[in-house]
Amino acid sequence: MALVVLPNGRDIALTEVHLALTYGGLLEGYPMRRLNDMIVGELAQRAARVLPGAPVHVVDPPRTQESDLNSGSLPFGPVESLPSVIVMGRFSSGPVDDGKDPVLHRSRLVIVWLQDNVALPSSEGASAGLGVVEWERWAEDFEI
């Protein structure tokens, strides 16, 4: 689907992706810190259900707070928004452990990040969320 080069030079291949609206299903109310904390707090479990079989790493999403001018009149505090799209991607790469045979072993990781559009990452412009992933820290090796 996509090949992404991390800042350390490692190539990771996107092999499966799941997209969802961040506030999909929100029928009333508004985005605020408490709601966003719940959404972000559930991302790892959600990704493990949607894309099982690999460790999950959630990239901390940016939060945008709107002006505090009318926040006193809002019942749950000021408006705080997350990017509109949740992206859950299964990635694979060469083994993390240099002692493992790259012909027989790969590494895998499910990465979850939020972004403002439905574009897939590419080698030309990886999402800002992917640029901060420490593959060697979070991924696990497996035998093919």
Protein Blocks (a to p, Z undefined) as FASTA:
>chain_A
ZZcddfkopacddfbdcdddfkgoiagdcddfklmmmmmmmmmmmmmmmmghiacddddd
ddddddfklmmmpmnbpaddddfbdcddddddddfblmbcfklpccddddddddfbfbdc
dfklgcfklmmpcfklmmccddZZ
